[in-house]
Amino acid sequence: MAKPLPPFSGDTTTCPKCSNTDAFTEYKPEGEPRSGFGAWGTDLPERLERRCARCGFIWEEQTNPPVEETEPDAAESPYFANLPDQP
């Protein structure tokens, strides 16, 4: 079984090879190979591919879990923000 990917490290991640703090992020669906490697159909999971802007090192991280959307409270809706209070 494959080792689990580390969680997404955010916009200010640090390259594990050269310690640069600037990296590009690209979404990769399940089965898509790493950039420049192999063919489709690999056992790679859905992930975020990170690539260092300085040295080009590539590493992978988990995608964020989905955010559950809830119905906004009508009183907090911006649509109602400028309406006068009811008598």
C-alpha positions as CSV (number, residue, x, y, z in Angstrom):
1,M,0.0,0.0,0.0
2,A,1.2,3.5,-0.9
3,K,2.4,5.8,1.9
4,P,-0.2,8.5,2.5
5,L,0.6,12.0,1.1
6,P,1.3,14.8,3.5
7,P,-1.4,17.4,4.0
8,F,-1.4,20.6,1.8
9,S,1.2,22.9,3.2
10,G,-0.4,26.1,2.0
11,D,0.7,29.0,-0.1
12,T,4.0,29.6,1.8
13,T,5.5,26.1,1.6
14,T,9.2,25.4,1.8
15,C,11.0,23.2,-0.8
16,P,12.3,20.1,1.0
17,K,15.5,20.1,-1.2
18,C,16.6,23.8,-1.5
19,S,14.5,25.5,1.2
20,N,13.1,28.0,-1.3
21,T,9.7,29.4,-0.2
22,D,8.1,29.7,-3.7
23,A,6.4,26.7,-5.3
24,F,3.9,26.2,-8.1
25,T,0.8,24.0,-7.4
26,E,-1.0,21.9,-10.0
27,Y,-4.1,19.6,-9.4
28,K,-3.6,16.0,-10.6
29,P,-6.6,13.7,-10.8
30,E,-6.3,10.1,-9.7
31,G,-4.2,8.0,-12.1
32,E,-2.5,11.0,-13.8
33,P,1.3,10.6,-13.8
34,R,3.7,13.1,-12.4
35,S,4.7,15.9,-14.8
36,G,7.1,14.6,-17.4
37,F,6.9,11.0,-16.2
38,G,5.1,7.8,-17.3
39,A,1.7,7.1,-18.7
40,W,-1.8,7.4,-17.4
41,G,-3.2,4.5,-15.3
42,T,-0.7,4.7,-12.5
43,D,-1.8,4.0,-8.9
44,L,-1.2,7.7,-7.9
45,P,-4.1,9.2,-6.0
46,E,-5.8,12.5,-6.5
47,R,-3.3,15.1,-5.3
48,L,-1.7,18.5,-5.6
49,E,1.7,18.4,-7.3
50,R,4.1,21.0,-5.9
51,R,7.1,22.2,-7.9
52,C,9.8,24.4,-6.5
53,A,10.3,27.7,-8.5
54,R,14.0,27.6,-7.9
55,C,15.3,24.0,-8.3
56,G,12.3,22.3,-10.0
57,F,12.0,19.5,-7.4
58,I,8.5,17.9,-7.5
59,W,6.6,16.6,-4.5
60,E,3.0,15.7,-3.8
61,E,0.5,16.7,-1.1
62,Q,-3.1,15.9,-0.3
63,T,-6.0,17.9,-1.6
64,N,-8.0,19.7,1.0
65,P,-11.1,18.0,2.2
66,P,-14.4,19.4,0.7
67,V,-15.9,22.2,2.6
68,E,-19.5,21.6,3.6
69,E,-21.7,24.5,2.5
70,T,-24.5,25.6,4.7
71,E,-27.5,27.8,4.0
72,P,-26.6,31.4,5.0
73,D,-28.6,33.0,7.8
74,A,-31.0,35.5,6.2
75,A,-30.0,38.1,8.8
76,E,-26.4,37.8,7.8
77,S,-27.0,37.9,4.1
78,P,-25.5,40.9,2.3
79,Y,-28.7,41.2,0.4
80,F,-30.5,42.2,3.6
81,A,-27.7,44.3,5.0
82,N,-28.9,47.7,3.8
83,L,-32.7,47.2,4.4
84,P,-34.2,49.3,7.2
85,D,-35.3,47.5,10.4
86,Q,-38.9,46.5,10.4
87,P,-41.2,48.4,12.9
